[in-house]
Amino acid sequence: MSPEITPLLNGRPLLQQRESLESVSSVRSYARVHKLPVPPFAMIGAICLLLGVSLWRGALPTPQLDTLQAKPIRVVTSNGAQLEHFCGDTEQDAGYIKLPNKVDDHYFFWYFEARRDARAAPLVLWLTGGPGGSSMLALLTENGPCHVRPDLSTESNPFSWTNEANIVWLDQPTNVGFSYGPDPKDADDNEDNVAENIYWFLQGFLERHPELQGREFFISGESYGGHYVPAAAHFISRQNRHKSSGALDINLQGISIGNGCTNPVIQNPHFVDMATNAYSISFVDPRKMPQLKAEAAVCGKKMQACQLRPSLCWEAARYCQDNIASVFMAAKRNPYDIRQPCATSDTDPIQCIAKDFELIVPYLNSPNLREFLHVNERVGDWQMCNFAVNFAFVRSFDVMLSTSAFVGDLLDDGVRVLIYAGDADLECNWSGNLAWLQALQWHGSADFNVTEPHDFMDDDEVAGSVISADELTFVRVFDAGHMVTQDQPASALEMINSFYQNQPL
């Protein structure tokens, strides 16, 4: 039986919401009605960066589950030993959950139990950004239990986040990765869709895995996950208070975001901070810096105006792109890791990191793998990013809107928050991430803003710097770009395990 839906302000939870819900809705409505073209938002996360309350009442819908037909496939460990597992060395599950709040929407997931003490370990949901990026990217090249070898076999990742946690890598929104939803009514283009869909996915997943019900739960992500993660966590927090009869409680404990694009109003002007960086990379003639800083201030004002008047969003995006981002992109450096040169930084920045993912494309499209994962036959070739989804989020101006107020609400509710950033990333740089945290309204803001940074130590080496107060922790990770888990896997594992275990860094 379909549930009765009572939408409140386009799906946004009403409780303790600081952002202007009316303006958020009006921005999206204006963009849809006027069918605005796609702007070149290189600096605000609207390219695929990783190549980056509706209350239910009445009867609870039953998610429809598909099952995994597992077959052993060769995996090679770091010491060369072969194991009869496809990826990793723990129990795993993969398949689809049909979302009960949609017409015909099927979310694909790949789940791995923790390597140590899986029965007590927390449950973590990982969300890759984009918008439109598949979470299989992170699973197979960053923090998952295996990495792909040149011969398309796999090798064990000793720094997998599954060492201490049970983790689900989820393909979302609709039609990203192996997920599919053929009905046009199921198309997603904003965080309202994302948050509600993730909540119902989790309801189905926890029904499928009752042993995980009640576990400490965290949502982690990176890049445009800076939008996804706060929105989903906020929705879950409110649904826990006002859930339908029969809905499962989700024991939300914390969120973590790596190099996130969360508050473009504040983060975009801080693009210019990277003109002075730890790697002595020259982007701007010092004589031009005063003018560039002045233009950054104008960019910030235009972005702020866009939050209230949707007709100004296109102008804001164009101004920030033409006057700030283009200056940095012209330097021919990899915007995801400025330590590396990239000839296409100003024309096709995704190519700057495409080589990092080239092995997983044929790997994920192999017939044996698709059979192993029970990929639906209606799903075409796996792609790193679904650009139709990406463009939909751009056209709705979701990429222009801030989700930072959700973080403030979560902190006030006692939810722990970890924001970390590799300091060689330009796109969602560490300075902009720290700036929006310092501007955030929450009960511990005064303490956070007067706290001096201290060293982040990993194996007796300084791996970064930490600012922490109450439930909020910020980590600047040295010698890392946009994908911290790829560039500094050992430090990332130390950081995330400490966070999940509520231990200070």
C-alpha positions in Angstrom: 0.0 0.0 0.0 1.3 3.4 -0.9 1.9 5.7 2.1 0.1 9.0 2.5 2.6 11.8 1.8 2.4 15.1 3.6 5.0 17.3 2.0 6.1 20.3 4.0 7.8 23.1 2.1 9.2 21.0 -0.7 10.4 18.3 1.6 12.6 20.4 3.9 12.2 19.6 7.6 10.7 22.5 9.4 12.2 22.0 12.9 15.1 24.3 13.8 15.7 25.2 10.2 17.9 28.3 9.9 18.0 28.7 6.1 15.3 30.5 4.2 13.1 27.6 3.0 11.0 29.9 0.9 14.1 31.2 -1.0 15.5 27.7 -1.5 12.3 26.6 -3.0 11.9 29.7 -5.2 15.5 29.3 -6.6 14.7 25.8 -7.8 11.2 26.7 -9.1 12.6 29.7 -11.0 15.3 27.5 -12.6 12.8 24.9 -13.7 10.3 27.4 -15.1 12.8 29.4 -17.1 14.8 26.3 -18.2 18.1 28.0 -17.7 21.2 26.6 -19.4 24.0 24.9 -17.7 26.7 27.4 -16.4 30.4 26.5 -16.2 30.4 26.2 -12.4 34.0 24.9 -12.2 34.5 26.5 -8.8 31.4 25.6 -7.0 31.2 21.8 -7.5 28.8 21.7 -10.3 31.1 19.6 -12.5 31.4 15.9 -11.6 34.0 16.5 -8.9 35.1 12.9 -8.5 36.3 12.5 -11.9 33.8 16.3 -6.3 10.4 17.4 6.5 8.2 15.2 4.4 6.6 13.1 7.1 5.2 9.8 6.3 1.9 8.9 7.9 -0.2 5.8 7.9 1.1 2.3 7.0 4.8 1.9 6.5 5.7 0.8 3.0 7.7 -2.3 2.5 10.9 -1.9 0.5 11.4 -4.5 -2.2 14.7 -6.2 -2.0 16.8 -8.0 -4.6 19.4 -10.6 -3.5 23.0 -11.2 -4.3 24.0 -14.4 -6.0 27.6 -14.5 -4.8 30.3 -16.4 -6.6 34.0 -16.6 -5.5 36.3 -14.6 -7.7 40.0 -14.3 -7.4 41.5 -11.5 -5.2 45.2 -11.0 -4.6 46.3 -9.6 -1.2 49.1 -7.2 -0.7 51.5 -10.1 0.0 50.6 -11.9 -3.1 48.3 -14.6 -1.5 45.1 -15.5 -3.4 41.8 -15.6 -1.6 38.5 -17.0 -2.8 36.6 -13.7 -2.4 35.7 -11.1 -5.0 36.8 -8.0 -3.1 38.1 -8.0 0.5 38.1 -10.8 3.0 34.8 -10.3 4.9 31.2 -11.1 4.4 29.6 -8.8 1.8 26.3 -8.1 0.2 25.2 -6.3 -3.0 22.0 -5.6 -4.9 19.1 -3.3 -5.0 16.5 -1.8 -2.8 13.4 -0.4 -4.4 12.5 2.9 -2.9 8.9 2.9 -1.6 8.6 6.7 -1.9 9.2 6.5 -5.7 7.5 5.1 -8.8 10.1 2.6 -9.9 13.4 3.6 -8.4 16.1 1.0 -7.5 19.2 2.0 -5.5 22.3 -0.2 -5.9 24.6 -0.8 -2.9 27.7 -2.8 -2.1 28.1 -3.6 1.6 31.1 -5.1 3.4 31.3 -6.2 7.0 34.2 -4.9 9.2 37.4 -6.9 9.3 37.5 -6.7 13.1 34.5 -7.3 15.4 31.8 -6.8 12.8 29.1 -7.7 15.3 29.9 -4.6 17.4 31.4 -2.2 14.7 29.4 0.9 13.6 27.5 1.1 10.3 28.7 3.7 7.8 27.0 4.9 4.7 29.4 6.4 2.0 28.2 8.9 -0.5 30.5 10.0 -3.4 29.8 13.5 -4.7 29.5 14.8 -8.2 26.6 15.5 -8.3 26.2 12.3 -10.3 29.4 10.4 -9.2 29.2 6.7 -8.4 30.3 5.6 -5.0 32.1 2.6 -6.6 34.8 5.2 -7.4 35.7 5.5 -3.8 35.2 1.8 -3.0 37.7 0.7 -5.6 40.2 3.5 -5.6 40.1 5.1 -2.2 38.7 3.6 1.1 37.2 0.3 0.1 38.5 -3.2 1.0 40.2 -3.8 -2.5 41.7 -2.0 -5.3 41.8 -3.0 -9.0 45.0 -4.3 -10.6 46.1 -3.8 -14.2 44.9 -7.3 -15.1 41.5 -6.5 -13.5 41.9 -8.8 -10.6 41.8 -7.1 -7.2 44.2 -6.7 -4.3 43.5 -6.1 -0.7 43.6 -2.5 0.6 45.3 -2.5 4.1 44.0 1.0 4.8 40.3 0.2 4.1 37.8 1.9 6.3 36.2 -1.5 6.7 39.1 -2.3 9.1 36.9 -1.0 12.0 33.5 -0.4 10.4 30.7 -2.0 8.4 30.3 0.1 5.3 27.7 0.6 2.6 28.8 2.2 -0.6 25.6 3.6 -2.3 25.0 4.7 -5.9 22.7 7.7 -5.8 20.9 9.8 -6.8 18.6 8.0 -9.3 20.3 6.6 -12.3 23.9 7.0 -11.0 26.2 4.1 -11.3 24.3 0.8 -11.2 21.2 2.4 -9.7 18.2 2.9 -12.0 14.8 4.5 -12.2 13.2 4.4 -15.7 10.2 6.6 -14.8 10.9 10.3 -15.4 8.9 11.1 -12.3 11.7 9.6 -10.3 14.4 12.0 -11.5 16.2 13.9 -8.8 17.6 17.4 -8.9 18.0 18.6 -5.3 18.9 17.7 -1.7 15.2 17.3 -0.8 15.1 14.3 -3.1 18.5 13.0 -1.9 17.6 13.2 1.8 14.3 11.5 1.5 15.6 8.7 -0.8 18.5 7.9 1.5 16.2 7.6 4.5 14.0 5.1 2.7 17.0 3.2 1.3 18.2 2.8 4.9 14.9 1.6 6.1 15.0 -1.1 3.4 18.7 -1.9 4.0 18.2 -2.3 7.8 15.2 -4.6 7.2 17.5 -6.7 5.0 20.2 -6.7 7.7 18.4 -6.8 11.1 21.7 -7.5 12.8 22.7 -3.9 12.0 19.6 -2.3 13.5 20.4 -0.1 16.4 24.1 0.1 15.6 25.9 3.5 15.8 25.4 5.0 12.4 27.5 7.5 10.5 27.2 9.1 7.1 30.5 9.9 5.3 31.2 11.4 1.9 33.4 13.8 0.0 33.2 16.6 -2.6 29.5 17.2 -3.4 28.9 14.9 -0.5 29.2 18.3 1.3 25.6 18.8 0.1 24.4 15.2 0.3 25.6 14.2 3.8 24.2 17.2 5.8 20.9 17.0 4.0 20.5 13.2 4.5 21.6 13.3 8.2 19.3 16.2 9.0 16.3 14.4 7.4 17.2 11.2 9.4 17.4 13.2 12.6 14.0 14.8 12.1 12.4 11.5 11.0 13.7 9.8 14.1 11.6 12.3 16.1 8.5 12.1 13.9 8.7 8.8 12.1 5.9 6.7 10.9 4.5 3.9 12.9 6.7 0.9 12.3 9.7 2.9 10.9 13.1 1.8 12.2 15.0 4.2 14.3 18.4 5.1 12.8 21.0 5.6 15.5 22.7 8.6 14.0 26.0 9.5 15.8 28.0 11.6 13.3 28.8 12.7 9.8 32.2 13.2 8.1 32.9 15.2 4.9 36.2 15.3 3.0 36.9 18.3 0.8 33.3 19.1 0.7 31.4 21.7 -1.2 28.9 22.7 1.4 28.5 26.5 1.5 29.3 28.1 -1.9 28.4 31.6 -0.6 31.4 31.4 1.7 33.6 28.9 0.0 33.7 30.5 -3.5 35.4 33.8 -2.4 38.1 31.7 -0.6 39.2 30.3 -3.9 41.7 33.2 -3.9 43.3 32.0 -0.7 45.0 29.2 -2.7 47.1 31.8 -4.4 49.3 31.4 -1.3 49.7 27.7 -0.7 52.1 25.3 1.0 53.5 24.1 -2.3 54.8 27.4 -3.7 52.6 27.0 -6.8 52.2 30.3 -8.5 48.7 31.1 -9.8 48.5 34.8 -9.8 50.9 37.7 -10.3 51.2 39.2 -6.8 50.5 42.7 -8.2 47.1 41.5 -9.3 46.1 40.1 -5.9 44.3 43.2 -4.6 42.1 43.3 -7.6 41.4 39.5 -7.4 40.5 39.8 -3.7 38.1 42.7 -4.5 36.5 40.5 -7.2 36.2 37.7 -4.7 34.3 40.0 -2.4 31.9 40.8 -5.2 31.5 37.1 -6.0 30.5 36.5 -2.4 27.9 39.3 -2.5 26.4 38.0 -5.7 26.2 34.5 -4.3 24.4 35.8 -1.2 22.0 37.7 -3.4 21.3 34.5 -5.4 20.1 32.8 -2.2 17.2 35.3 -2.0 16.6 36.1 -5.7 16.8 33.2 -8.1 17.0 35.4 -11.1 20.5 36.5 -10.0 22.0 33.0 -9.7 23.1 32.8 -13.3 24.8 36.2 -13.1 26.5 35.1 -9.8 27.8 31.9 -11.3 29.1 33.6 -14.4 30.9 36.4 -12.5 32.6 34.0 -10.1 33.7 31.7 -12.9 35.0 34.4 -15.2 36.7 36.6 -12.6 38.1 34.1 -10.2 38.0 30.4 -11.2 39.2 31.1 -14.7 42.3 32.8 -13.4 43.4 29.7 -11.4 42.4 27.2 -14.1 44.6 29.1 -16.6 47.7 28.1 -14.6 47.5 24.6 -16.0 47.5 22.8 -12.6 45.3 19.9 -11.6 42.5 21.6 -9.7 42.0 18.5 -7.6 45.7 18.4 -6.6 47.7 21.6 -7.4 51.0 19.7 -6.9 50.4 18.2 -10.4 50.4 19.9 -13.8 47.4 19.5 -16.1 47.3 20.8 -19.6 43.5 20.6 -19.7 42.7 22.4 -16.4 40.9 25.2 -18.1 39.1 23.2 -20.8 38.4 19.7 -19.4 39.4 19.5 -15.7 38.0 16.0 -15.3 40.8 14.7 -17.5 43.2 15.8 -14.8 42.2 12.9 -12.7 40.6 10.5 -15.2 43.7 8.3 -15.2 43.1 7.5 -11.6 39.9 5.7 -12.4 40.7 4.1 -15.8 41.0 0.6 -14.5 37.6 0.4 -12.8 35.6 1.2 -15.9 36.3 -2.1 -17.7 36.3 -3.9 -14.3 32.8 -2.8 -13.4 31.5 -3.4 -16.9 32.8 -7.0 -17.0 30.0 -9.6 -17.4 31.3 -11.7 -14.5 31.3 -8.8 -12.1 27.8 -7.7 -13.1 26.5 -11.2 -12.5 28.3 -11.3 -9.2 26.8 -8.1 -8.1 23.4 -9.0 -9.5 23.3 -5.8 -11.6 19.9 -5.5 -13.3 19.9 -6.2 -17.0 18.2 -2.9 -17.7 21.2 -1.0 -16.5 23.6 0.0 -19.3 27.4 0.4 -19.0 28.7 1.7 -15.7 29.9 5.3 -15.9 31.9 7.2 -13.4 29.5 10.1 -13.6 26.0 10.5 -14.9 26.1 13.9 -16.5 22.3 14.1 -17.0 22.0 13.9 -13.2 24.8 16.4 -12.9 23.1 18.9 -15.2 19.8 18.5 -13.4 21.3 19.6 -10.1 23.0 22.5 -11.9 19.8 23.6 -13.6 17.9 23.5 -10.3 20.6 25.7 -8.8 21.1 23.1 -6.1 24.8 23.7 -6.6 24.4 27.3 -5.6 22.7 26.7 -2.3 24.2 26.1 1.1 23.5 23.1 3.3 25.7 24.4 6.2 22.7 25.3 8.3 21.9 21.6 8.5 25.3 21.0 10.1 24.5 23.6 12.7 21.3 21.9 13.6 23.0 18.5 13.8 25.7 19.9 16.1 23.0 21.4 18.4 21.4 18.0 18.5 24.7 16.5 19.7 25.6 14.8 16.4 29.4 14.7 16.0 30.8 16.3 12.8 34.2 15.8 11.2 35.2 18.1 8.3 38.6 17.3 6.7 40.3 18.7 3.7 43.5 17.9 1.8 45.4 21.2 1.5 46.5 20.6 -2.2 42.9 20.7 -3.4 41.7 23.8 -5.2 38.1 22.9 -6.0 36.8 22.6 -2.4 39.9 23.9 -0.6 40.7 23.7 3.0 40.6 27.4 3.6 37.0 27.7 2.3 35.9 24.7 4.4 37.4 26.3 7.6 35.8 29.6 6.7 32.2 28.2 6.6 32.8 26.4 9.8 33.9 29.6 11.5 30.8 31.3 10.3 28.5 28.5 11.4 25.9 29.2 14.0 25.7 26.5 16.7 26.1 26.3 20.5 29.9 25.7 20.4 30.8 28.3 17.8 32.5 30.7 20.2 34.8 27.9 21.5 35.6 26.6 18.1 36.6 30.0 16.8 39.1 30.7 19.6 40.6 27.3 19.6 44.2 27.2 18.3 45.1 24.4 15.9 47.3 21.5 17.0 49.2 18.9 15.1 47.5 15.9 13.7 49.9 13.0 14.4 50.0 9.7 12.5 52.7 7.2 13.5 54.8 10.0 15.1 54.7 12.1 12.0 52.8 15.4 11.6 50.1 14.6 9.1 48.1 17.8 9.4 46.5 20.2 11.8 43.4 20.0 13.9 40.9 22.4 15.4 38.3 20.8 17.6 35.6 22.0 20.0 32.7 20.1 21.5 31.2 18.0 18.7 33.0 19.7 15.8 36.4 18.7 14.4 38.2 20.2 11.4 41.4 18.6 10.0 43.7 20.1 7.4 45.5 17.1 5.9 49.0 17.9 4.5 50.2 16.5 1.2 46.8 15.5 0.0 44.4 16.7 -2.7 40.7 16.3 -3.3 40.8 12.6 -2.4 42.5 12.4 1.0 41.9 8.7 1.3 43.7 8.1 -2.0 46.7 10.4 -1.3 47.1 9.8 2.5 45.4 6.5 3.2 47.1 5.7 6.5 46.4 9.2 7.9 42.9 9.1 6.7 42.3 5.7 8.4 43.7 7.0 11.7 41.6 10.1 11.5 38.3 8.3 10.6 38.8 5.5 13.2 39.4 8.1 15.9 36.2 9.9 14.8 34.0 6.8 14.8 35.4 5.8 18.2 34.9 9.3 19.6 38.6 9.6 20.4 40.3 13.0 20.1 42.9 13.6 17.4 
